[in-house]
Amino acid sequence: MKIKLMGKEKHGMNDVWIKMAGFLSRLNGENAGREGYVRTPEYEKALEAWKEKELEWKDFLETLSAGQRKKAEEILECQDDFASAQELRAYIQGYVDCMQVLHHVGVLKNQII
């Protein structure tokens, strides 16, 4: 996984954040059944909406020619990949924000942030 961080690099901090982001992305994983896994009402609503539309989507694909179906499936896969990347970015950003808060309130005193 390649991670690009935005903003000024200060004392090689992008390297630190990149290593941390790599660690956090492995920690995140896909274990939706673990204790403490967050499922917001918005997520639940979106999941239910997708479940309702998924059969409709499959039926729609059947009405397309083979070429159109392949293109539609490629578009959906790209959209899924983008959604996963956004989720991972938000997950890692949350950890970074938390560490910055802990640093600014004095809990983390080391000058690595």
QUIFENJO-V538171 format. One record per run of one state. SS is the DSSP state (helix for helix, strand for strand, loop for the rest). FROM is the first residue (numbers start at 1). LEN is the number of residues. If there is no record, write none. Layout:
[[SS & FROM & LEN] [SS & FROM & LEN]]
This chain:
[[loop & 1 & 12] [helix & 13 & 16] [loop & 29 & 12] [helix & 41 & 22] [loop & 63 & 3] [helix & 66 & 39] [loop & 105 & 9]]
